[in-house]
Amino acid sequence: MTTSTPLSDTELDRLDVLLDRCTDPETGLGNLEMLDGYLSACAVGPVDVALADMLPVIWGEGEVPRRDERQSREAEALIARLSAEIEQRIRHDPDESGDREALMPLLGLPPEAEGEAGTSEASADDALDGIPEDFPFAAAWAAGFLRGAAQHEADWSAWMSEHAAIENDLGVITRLAIVDPAQLEDAEMEAAEMLTLDERFDLTYDLPDMLHEMYLQRLHDRRPAPAKRADIPGRNDPCTCGSGKKYKKCCGNETLH
């Protein structure tokens, strides 16, 4: 199990800058929220994903002139630590944690809303104050998560076929990723399934539970199957040693051993 010091706010800000500089703007994961979603999928999914296999997805397919070796190494070190932090986060049961907020993914808010949130503690009733109704809350995180699932699509599809809860969770995350009615057709969804801002907040509140349950399912599926005891011949069956005698008069005769 990998452990590391959680990233400070300064380090998160630095990583956000590096992602902007080092990723392809069309195909890469260019912000913290999307990266958090992608790393979360890698942490809870049915396949172990090494950092070396994550980086091509994070950087994207195009050439990025602004990315140099020094910046790449710095970003990779921060990404590895964030990945380890997420692995630790998903291990905690939200019902037993005294701080659900600490288990929440990195989700962005409009700059004005972030500023207001920093001035005082908002209650549940006014948590949406100052946020435009059409703000795609958690959409980038969900898009990053789906990128992680798509990287090993066959394994995720098999996992969903085995577990209805996993399929349901991916359905919720897919709804969070949709921000434009034009995306509904590809997702085989109806217009009524587009989420309001209130619905987005309600669904993201449950993300720590969802990720923890996926993690537990992953652990359960990886437990070795109990050893199966070899079948013992009946007392009148031929002995398996090949002697030609009945089992009860050969290897099954305790007086002979």
C-alpha positions in Angstrom: 0.0 0.0 0.0 1.4 3.4 -1.0 1.5 6.2 1.5 2.5 9.8 1.1 2.0 13.2 2.5 -1.3 14.8 1.2 -0.7 17.7 -1.2 -0.9 21.1 0.3 -3.0 23.9 -1.2 0.1 25.4 -2.7 1.1 22.1 -4.2 -2.4 21.5 -5.6 -2.2 25.0 -7.2 1.2 24.2 -8.7 -0.1 20.9 -10.1 -3.1 22.7 -11.6 -0.6 25.1 -13.4 1.5 22.2 -14.6 -1.5 20.3 -16.0 -2.5 23.4 -17.9 1.1 23.7 -19.3 1.9 20.0 -19.9 -1.3 18.5 -21.3 -2.8 18.6 -24.7 -5.8 20.9 -24.5 -8.0 18.6 -26.7 -7.2 15.1 -25.5 -5.4 15.5 -22.1 -6.7 15.9 -18.5 -6.0 19.6 -18.1 -7.3 20.4 -14.7 -7.3 19.0 -11.1 -11.0 18.0 -11.1 -10.7 15.9 -14.2 -7.5 14.3 -13.0 -9.1 13.5 -9.6 -11.9 11.7 -11.4 -9.5 9.7 -13.6 -7.3 8.7 -10.7 -10.4 7.7 -8.7 -11.5 5.4 -11.5 -8.0 3.8 -11.5 -8.1 3.4 -7.7 -11.5 1.6 -7.5 -11.7 -0.2 -10.8 -11.1 -3.9 -11.6 -7.7 -3.4 -13.1 -4.4 -2.3 -11.5 -3.1 0.8 -13.4 0.5 1.7 -13.1 1.6 5.4 -13.1 3.4 4.8 -16.4 0.2 3.7 -18.0 -1.7 6.7 -16.6 0.6 9.4 -17.9 -0.2 9.0 -21.6 -3.9 9.4 -20.8 -3.1 12.4 -18.6 -0.8 14.2 -21.1 -3.1 13.5 -24.1 -2.1 12.6 -27.7 -0.9 15.8 -29.1 2.5 17.5 -28.9 2.7 20.2 -26.2 5.6 22.6 -27.0 5.4 24.2 -23.5 6.1 20.9 -21.7 9.7 20.2 -20.9 11.4 17.4 -19.0 11.7 19.3 -15.8 8.1 20.3 -15.7 7.1 16.7 -16.6 9.1 15.2 -13.7 7.7 17.7 -11.3 4.1 17.0 -12.4 4.6 13.3 -12.3 5.8 13.4 -8.7 2.7 15.5 -7.7 0.4 13.2 -9.7 1.9 10.1 -7.9 1.2 11.7 -4.5 -2.3 12.7 -5.5 -3.0 9.2 -6.7 -1.8 7.8 -3.3 -3.9 10.3 -1.5 -7.0 9.2 -3.4 -6.2 5.6 -2.7 -6.2 6.4 1.0 -9.4 8.5 0.7 -11.5 5.7 -0.8 -10.5 3.2 1.9 -12.4 5.2 4.5 -16.1 4.4 5.2 -17.9 7.8 5.1 -20.4 6.5 7.6 -17.6 6.1 10.1 -15.7 9.2 9.3 -16.1 12.3 11.3 -15.2 14.5 8.3 -17.1 13.7 5.1 -15.7 16.8 3.4 -12.2 15.3 3.7 -13.4 12.3 1.6 -14.9 14.4 -1.2 -13.2 14.5 -4.5 -11.6 17.8 -5.8 -14.6 19.6 -7.4 -14.4 23.1 -8.8 -16.7 26.0 -8.2 -17.1 29.3 -10.1 -14.4 31.8 -8.8 -17.1 34.0 -7.2 -18.6 31.1 -5.4 -15.2 29.9 -4.1 -14.5 33.4 -2.8 -17.8 33.5 -0.9 -17.3 30.1 0.5 -14.0 31.2 1.9 -15.5 34.1 3.9 -17.8 32.0 6.0 -19.2 28.6 6.6 -22.2 28.0 4.3 -25.1 25.9 5.5 -26.7 23.2 3.5 -29.5 25.6 2.6 -27.3 28.3 1.1 -24.6 26.1 -0.4 -25.8 26.9 -3.9 -26.0 30.7 -3.4 -24.0 32.5 -6.0 -23.6 29.5 -8.3 -25.3 29.8 -11.8 -28.1 27.3 -12.3 -26.3 26.1 -15.5 -22.9 25.6 -13.8 -21.8 22.0 -14.7 -20.9 21.0 -11.1 -18.8 17.8 -11.0 -19.0 17.3 -14.8 -15.2 17.5 -15.3 -14.7 15.0 -12.4 -17.2 12.6 -14.0 -15.6 13.0 -17.4 -12.2 12.1 -15.9 -13.7 9.0 -14.2 -15.2 7.8 -17.4 -11.9 8.3 -19.2 -10.4 5.9 -16.6 -13.1 3.4 -17.2 -12.8 3.6 -20.9 -9.0 2.9 -20.7 -9.9 -0.7 -19.7 -13.4 -0.8 -21.2 -13.6 -4.6 -21.6 -12.8 -5.1 -17.9 -15.2 -2.5 -16.7 -17.9 -3.9 -18.9 -17.4 -7.4 -17.5 -17.4 -5.9 -14.0 -20.7 -4.1 -14.6 -22.2 -7.3 -16.0 -21.3 -9.1 -12.7 -22.5 -6.4 -10.4 -25.6 -4.4 -10.9 -24.5 -1.8 -8.3 -21.4 -1.0 -10.4 -23.5 -0.6 -13.5 -25.8 1.8 -11.5 -22.9 3.8 -10.2 -21.5 4.2 -13.7 -24.9 5.4 -14.8 -24.9 8.1 -12.1 -21.4 9.2 -13.1 -22.4 9.3 -16.8 -25.3 11.6 -15.9 -23.0 13.9 -14.0 -20.7 14.1 -17.1 -23.5 15.3 -19.4 -23.7 19.0 -19.8 -25.1 19.4 -23.2 -28.4 18.0 -24.6 -26.5 16.9 -27.6 -24.7 14.3 -25.5 -27.9 12.6 -24.5 -28.3 10.6 -27.6 -24.8 9.0 -27.3 -25.6 8.1 -23.7 -29.0 6.7 -24.7 -30.7 9.1 -22.3 -33.8 11.2 -22.4 -34.0 15.0 -22.0 -35.7 14.6 -18.7 -32.5 13.0 -17.3 -30.5 16.2 -17.6 -29.5 17.2 -14.1 -30.3 20.4 -12.4 -27.7 22.1 -10.2 -29.6 20.9 -7.1 -29.5 17.3 -8.4 -25.8 17.6 -9.1 -25.1 18.6 -5.6 -27.2 15.8 -4.2 -25.5 13.1 -6.3 -22.0 14.4 -5.6 -22.7 14.3 -1.9 -22.9 10.5 -2.3 -19.6 10.1 -4.2 -17.5 9.1 -1.2 -20.0 6.3 -0.4 -20.0 5.2 -4.0 -16.3 5.1 -4.4 -15.8 3.3 -1.0 -18.4 0.7 -2.1 -16.6 0.2 -5.4 -13.3 -0.2 -3.5 -14.9 -2.9 -1.3 -16.3 -4.7 -4.3 -12.8 -4.6 -5.9 -11.3 -6.1 -2.7 -14.0 -8.8 -2.5 -13.5 -9.8 -6.1 -9.8 -10.2 -5.6 -10.0 -12.5 -2.6 -8.6 -15.9 -3.5 -11.3 -18.6 -3.9 -11.3 -21.1 -1.0 -9.2 -24.2 -1.7 -11.4 -27.1 -2.9 -10.8 -30.3 -1.2 -10.0 -33.2 -3.6 -12.9 -35.6 -4.0 -12.4 -38.8 -1.9 -13.4 -42.1 -3.6 -16.2 -44.1 -2.2 -15.1 -47.1 0.0 -16.0 -49.6 -2.7 -14.6 -47.5 -5.6 -11.3 -48.4 -7.2 -8.3 -46.9 -5.3 -6.9 -43.8 -7.0 -3.4 -45.1 -6.6 -3.9 -47.6 -9.4 -3.4 -50.8 -7.4 -6.6 -52.3 -8.7 -7.9 -52.8 -5.2 -11.0 -51.2 -3.7 -10.3 -47.9 -1.9 -11.4 -49.4 1.5 -8.8 -52.2 1.2 -6.0 -49.9 0.0 -5.3 -46.2 0.7 -8.6 -45.9 2.6 -7.7 -48.6 5.1 -6.3 -46.6 8.1 -4.8 -49.7 9.6 -2.4 -49.8 6.6 -1.0 -46.3 7.2 
